[in-house]
Amino acid sequence: MKLILREYNLKLKHTFTISRESIDFQPSLIVELQSDDFSGFGEATSNPYYHITVPMMIADLEKIRSIIENTENETPEMFWSKIHPYLKDDMFALCALDLAYNDLYARKKGKKLYELWNYTTEKNPMTDYTIGIASIDKMVSKMQELPWPIYKIKLGTQEDIEIVKELRKHTNAIFRIDANCGWGVEETIHNSVELKKLGVEFLEQPMKADNWEGHKEVFKHSALPVIADESCIIEEDVAKCFNHFHGVNVKLVKCGGLTPGKRMIEEAKKLGLRTMVGCMTESTVGISAIAHLLPQLDYVDMDGALLLAEDIATGVTIKDGVVSYSDLNGTGVTLL
């Protein structure tokens, strides 16, 4: 098996702002694994919140190049378990590698990934489209630029309720709110009541990740379901979220890929938690991997490639929130 690493700097259509940063470009690493005339592709992006850079991921993968390239015909689960000890401090790199290996494995089996997992796609959820923090006029113009059935609105300002009231005047779409750890306990409970009146479906990670007592209080009193994001990083975190959140948002780059991501979703379902997978600002390579988990999800946020000025791959396509699969096997990705 041959390992190929490619570095990209993805240009965004608009400056993307959340409660803690703004970006115009998103550095990204694409991993390709080649074997028997097949290629599999995976992706992970840099992330300052988790202190991850593309050069760091490349360095970490280069250290174990020989171990990766000497792998043949292992299942994705076996491969992940073998590689995890070497990349346990760089789950983003592990994710890119795991996505590529799952893609390659399915292609060699002649199946789409969801087919290999025996999932049926008739009831796949629609994806939301994210509106980053900006002036109200700019946020409205972004909605008008791309009319969509579900919007995820980034908040964490002093005018959050006013923002949502104004946005609501311009659309009947479902709203989801992501405060990216920007609120406190009383603020979250109060906002949940007001936001429910404005057609909001749920709140995502309103408070800081480690505020477990606060999460428990909000869980008891929130007028809306609350979904964990930054509080649910790796597999062990799912059980912690029970009785603190109503659901979990699994991010593949944070947990180390599709292989552990599937396990997290299964664990959440056993605990009666709602299931969601979210994306980063990433290309169709990463987004196409997420698509194969759709049959297991209540919600999905996989709009990352829609935020780009120019994509670097083809794969799944998304129109009006509905995800369509590529005709190709694996995750269905082709690099442009």
C-alpha positions as CSV (number, residue, x, y, z in Angstrom):
1,M,0.0,0.0,0.0
2,K,1.3,3.5,-0.9
3,L,0.7,6.6,1.2
4,I,0.4,10.0,-0.6
5,L,-0.1,13.2,1.3
6,R,-1.4,16.5,-0.3
7,E,-1.6,19.9,1.3
8,Y,-4.3,22.4,0.3
9,N,-5.4,25.9,1.3
10,L,-9.1,26.0,0.7
11,K,-10.5,29.4,-0.1
12,L,-13.9,30.3,1.4
13,K,-16.7,32.1,-0.4
14,H,-17.1,34.4,2.6
15,T,-15.2,35.2,5.8
16,F,-16.4,32.6,8.2
17,T,-16.8,33.7,11.8
18,I,-17.8,31.8,15.0
19,S,-17.6,33.0,18.6
20,R,-13.8,32.5,18.8
21,E,-12.3,33.1,15.3
22,S,-12.7,34.3,11.7
23,I,-11.1,32.7,8.7
24,D,-10.9,33.3,4.9
25,F,-8.8,30.2,4.0
26,Q,-8.9,26.7,5.5
27,P,-5.7,24.6,5.4
28,S,-6.5,20.9,4.7
29,L,-4.6,17.6,4.4
30,I,-5.7,15.0,1.9
31,V,-4.5,11.4,2.4
32,E,-4.5,9.0,-0.5
33,L,-3.9,5.3,0.0
34,Q,-3.1,3.3,-3.2
35,S,-3.3,-0.5,-3.5
36,D,-4.1,-2.9,-6.3
37,D,-5.0,-0.1,-8.7
38,F,-7.5,1.3,-6.2
39,S,-7.2,4.6,-4.4
40,G,-8.9,5.7,-1.2
41,F,-9.1,9.3,0.0
42,G,-9.4,11.0,3.4
43,E,-9.2,14.5,4.8
44,A,-8.6,16.5,7.9
45,T,-8.3,20.2,8.3
46,S,-6.2,22.4,10.6
47,N,-7.9,23.6,13.8
48,P,-6.4,26.3,16.1
49,Y,-8.9,25.4,18.9
50,Y,-7.3,21.9,19.1
51,H,-3.8,23.1,18.2
52,I,-3.7,21.1,15.0
53,T,-1.8,22.2,11.9
54,V,-1.3,20.5,8.5
55,P,2.5,20.3,8.9
56,M,2.0,18.6,12.2
57,M,-0.4,16.0,10.7
58,I,2.1,15.3,7.9
59,A,5.0,14.9,10.3
60,D,3.0,12.5,12.4
61,L,2.0,10.4,9.4
62,E,5.5,10.4,8.0
63,K,6.8,8.9,11.3
64,I,4.7,5.8,10.7
65,R,4.8,5.6,6.9
66,S,6.5,2.2,6.9
67,I,3.8,0.7,9.2
68,I,1.0,2.2,7.0
69,E,2.6,1.0,3.7
70,N,3.2,-2.5,5.0
71,T,-0.5,-3.0,5.7
72,E,-2.5,-5.3,3.5
73,N,-6.0,-6.7,3.6
74,E,-6.7,-5.8,7.3
75,T,-10.3,-4.7,8.1
76,P,-10.7,-1.0,8.9
77,E,-11.2,-1.9,12.6
78,M,-8.0,-3.9,12.7
79,F,-6.1,-1.1,10.9
80,W,-7.4,1.6,13.2
81,S,-6.6,-0.4,16.3
82,K,-3.0,-0.9,15.0
83,I,-2.4,2.7,14.1
84,H,-4.2,4.4,17.1
85,P,-1.4,4.0,19.6
86,Y,0.9,5.9,17.2
87,L,-1.6,8.7,16.5
88,K,-3.5,9.0,19.8
89,D,-2.2,12.5,20.2
90,D,-3.2,13.5,16.7
91,M,-6.7,12.3,16.1
92,F,-7.0,14.6,13.1
93,A,-4.3,12.8,11.2
94,L,-5.7,9.5,12.3
95,C,-9.1,10.6,10.9
96,A,-7.7,11.4,7.5
97,L,-5.9,8.0,7.4
98,D,-9.0,6.1,8.6
99,L,-11.3,7.8,6.0
100,A,-8.8,6.9,3.3
101,Y,-8.5,3.3,4.5
102,N,-12.3,2.8,4.8
103,D,-12.7,4.3,1.3
104,L,-10.0,2.0,-0.2
105,Y,-11.3,-1.1,1.6
106,A,-14.9,-0.6,0.3
107,R,-13.7,0.1,-3.3
108,K,-11.7,-3.1,-3.2
109,K,-14.8,-4.9,-2.1
110,G,-16.8,-3.3,-5.0
111,K,-19.3,-1.6,-2.7
112,K,-20.3,1.9,-1.5
113,L,-19.3,2.3,2.1
114,Y,-22.9,2.4,3.4
115,E,-23.6,-0.8,1.4
116,L,-20.6,-2.5,3.1
117,W,-22.1,-1.5,6.5
118,N,-25.6,-2.8,5.4
119,Y,-27.2,0.6,6.0
120,T,-30.3,1.6,4.0
121,T,-30.6,5.2,2.9
122,E,-34.3,5.7,2.5
123,K,-34.7,7.9,5.6
124,N,-31.5,9.9,5.5
125,P,-31.7,13.3,7.2
126,M,-31.2,16.6,5.3
127,T,-28.2,18.7,6.1
128,D,-28.3,22.2,7.4
129,Y,-26.4,25.1,6.0
130,T,-24.3,27.3,8.3
131,I,-24.6,31.0,8.7
132,G,-21.5,32.4,10.5
133,I,-21.5,35.4,12.8
134,A,-21.6,38.7,10.9
135,S,-23.7,41.8,10.7
136,I,-27.4,41.1,10.5
137,D,-27.6,42.4,7.0
138,K,-24.7,40.1,6.0
139,M,-26.3,37.1,7.6
140,V,-29.6,37.8,5.9
141,S,-27.8,38.2,2.5
142,K,-26.1,34.8,3.1
143,M,-29.5,33.2,3.6
144,Q,-30.9,34.9,0.5
145,E,-27.8,33.8,-1.5
146,L,-28.7,30.1,-0.7
147,P,-32.3,29.5,0.3
148,W,-32.2,26.3,2.4
149,P,-34.7,24.2,4.5
150,I,-32.5,24.2,7.6
151,Y,-30.0,26.8,8.8
152,K,-27.4,26.4,11.5
153,I,-26.8,29.8,12.9
154,K,-23.6,30.6,14.7
155,L,-24.1,32.8,17.8
156,G,-22.2,33.9,20.9
157,T,-22.7,37.7,20.8
158,Q,-24.4,40.2,23.0
159,E,-27.3,40.4,20.5
160,D,-28.1,36.8,19.9
161,I,-31.9,36.9,20.4
162,E,-32.2,40.1,18.3
163,I,-30.2,38.4,15.5
164,V,-32.5,35.4,15.4
165,K,-35.6,37.6,15.5
166,E,-34.4,39.5,12.5
167,L,-33.4,36.4,10.5
168,R,-36.7,34.8,11.2
169,K,-38.4,37.7,9.3
170,H,-36.8,36.5,6.1
171,T,-37.4,32.7,6.1
172,N,-39.6,29.9,7.4
173,A,-36.7,27.5,7.5
174,I,-35.8,25.4,10.6
175,F,-33.2,27.1,12.7
176,R,-30.5,25.3,14.7
177,I,-28.3,27.4,17.0
178,D,-24.6,26.8,17.7
179,A,-23.1,29.1,20.3
180,N,-19.7,27.4,20.3
181,C,-19.3,27.5,24.1
182,G,-20.2,31.2,24.2
183,W,-23.0,31.3,26.8
184,G,-23.5,30.7,30.6
185,V,-26.0,28.6,32.4
186,E,-28.7,31.2,33.0
187,E,-28.2,32.7,29.6
188,T,-28.7,29.3,27.9
189,I,-31.9,28.6,29.8
190,H,-33.3,32.0,29.1
191,N,-32.3,31.9,25.5
192,S,-33.8,28.4,25.0
193,V,-37.2,29.8,26.0
194,E,-37.0,32.8,23.6
195,L,-35.4,30.8,20.8
196,K,-38.1,28.0,21.0
197,K,-40.6,30.8,20.1
198,L,-38.6,31.6,17.1
199,G,-38.7,28.1,15.5
200,V,-35.3,26.9,16.7
201,E,-35.0,23.0,16.7
202,F,-32.1,22.6,19.1
203,L,-29.0,24.3,20.8
204,E,-25.5,23.0,20.1
205,Q,-22.8,23.3,22.7
206,P,-24.0,26.5,24.3
207,M,-21.4,26.4,27.2
208,K,-17.8,25.6,27.7
209,A,-16.9,22.0,27.2
210,D,-15.9,21.2,30.8
211,N,-18.8,22.9,32.6
212,W,-20.5,19.6,33.5
213,E,-22.5,20.9,36.4
214,G,-23.7,23.7,34.2
215,H,-24.6,21.2,31.4
216,K,-26.6,19.2,33.9
217,E,-28.5,22.2,35.0
218,V,-29.3,23.3,31.5
219,F,-30.3,19.7,30.6
220,K,-32.9,19.8,33.4
221,H,-34.4,23.3,32.5
222,S,-33.7,24.0,28.8
223,A,-36.8,24.5,26.7
224,L,-34.9,23.1,23.7
225,P,-32.8,19.9,23.2
226,V,-29.1,20.5,23.8
227,I,-26.5,18.7,21.6
228,A,-22.9,18.2,22.8
229,D,-20.1,19.1,20.4
230,E,-16.9,20.2,22.2
231,S,-18.0,18.1,25.2
232,C,-18.1,15.0,23.1
233,I,-14.7,14.4,21.5
234,I,-13.7,10.8,21.8
235,E,-15.5,7.5,22.4
236,E,-15.3,7.7,26.2
237,D,-17.2,11.1,26.2
238,V,-20.5,9.6,24.9
239,A,-21.4,8.1,28.3
240,K,-20.4,11.3,30.1
241,C,-23.0,13.2,28.0
242,F,-25.9,11.0,29.3
243,N,-28.2,13.1,31.5
244,H,-26.1,16.2,30.6
245,F,-27.2,16.5,27.0
246,H,-30.0,15.3,24.8
247,G,-27.8,14.2,22.0
248,V,-24.2,14.2,20.7
249,N,-22.5,15.7,17.6
250,V,-19.7,13.3,16.5
251,K,-16.9,15.0,14.6
252,L,-14.8,12.5,12.7
253,V,-11.6,14.6,12.9
254,K,-11.9,14.8,16.7
255,C,-12.6,11.1,17.4
256,G,-10.2,9.7,14.8
257,G,-12.3,8.8,11.8
258,L,-15.3,6.8,10.7
259,T,-14.3,3.6,12.6
260,P,-14.6,5.1,16.1
261,G,-17.3,7.5,14.9
262,K,-19.6,4.5,14.1
263,R,-19.0,3.1,17.5
264,M,-19.8,6.5,19.2
265,I,-23.1,6.7,17.2
266,E,-24.0,3.1,18.3
267,E,-23.2,3.9,21.9
268,A,-25.3,7.1,21.8
269,K,-28.3,5.2,20.4
270,K,-28.0,2.6,23.2
271,L,-28.2,5.4,25.7
272,G,-31.2,7.0,24.1
273,L,-29.2,10.1,22.9
274,R,-30.0,11.8,19.6
275,T,-27.3,11.3,17.0
276,M,-25.6,13.9,14.8
277,V,-22.5,14.2,12.8
278,G,-20.9,17.5,12.1
279,C,-18.3,18.7,9.7
280,M,-15.5,21.2,9.6
281,T,-15.0,23.7,6.8
282,E,-13.6,21.0,4.5
283,S,-13.8,19.7,0.9
284,T,-16.0,17.1,-0.6
285,V,-13.5,14.5,0.4
286,G,-14.4,14.7,4.1
287,I,-18.0,15.5,3.4
288,S,-18.5,12.4,1.3
289,A,-17.2,10.2,4.1
290,I,-19.8,11.7,6.5
291,A,-22.6,10.9,4.0
292,H,-22.3,7.2,4.5
293,L,-23.2,7.6,8.2
294,L,-26.5,9.3,7.4
295,P,-28.7,6.3,7.9
296,Q,-27.7,6.2,11.5
297,L,-28.3,9.9,12.3
298,D,-31.1,12.1,13.5
299,Y,-29.4,15.3,12.3
300,V,-26.4,16.2,10.2
301,D,-24.3,19.2,9.5
302,M,-22.3,18.5,6.4
303,D,-22.2,21.8,4.5
304,G,-18.5,22.4,4.7
305,A,-17.8,22.1,1.0
306,L,-20.7,24.4,0.2
307,L,-18.8,27.2,2.0
308,L,-15.8,26.9,-0.3
309,A,-15.2,29.3,-3.3
310,E,-13.7,26.3,-5.1
311,D,-13.8,22.6,-4.3
312,I,-10.9,20.1,-4.8
313,A,-12.9,17.0,-5.4
314,T,-16.2,15.4,-6.6
315,G,-18.2,13.0,-4.6
316,V,-21.6,13.4,-2.9
317,T,-23.7,16.3,-4.0
318,I,-26.1,18.4,-2.0
319,K,-29.2,20.2,-3.2
320,D,-31.8,21.9,-1.0
321,G,-30.4,19.9,2.0
322,V,-30.8,16.6,0.3
323,V,-27.6,14.5,-0.1
324,S,-27.1,12.3,-3.2
325,Y,-24.4,9.7,-3.5
326,S,-21.8,9.4,-6.2
327,D,-22.0,6.4,-8.6
328,L,-18.5,5.3,-7.5
329,N,-17.8,2.8,-4.8
330,G,-16.2,3.6,-1.4
331,T,-17.0,7.1,-0.4
332,G,-17.4,8.0,-4.1
333,V,-14.6,10.6,-4.2
334,T,-12.5,11.7,-7.1
335,L,-9.8,14.4,-6.7
336,L,-10.0,17.2,-9.3
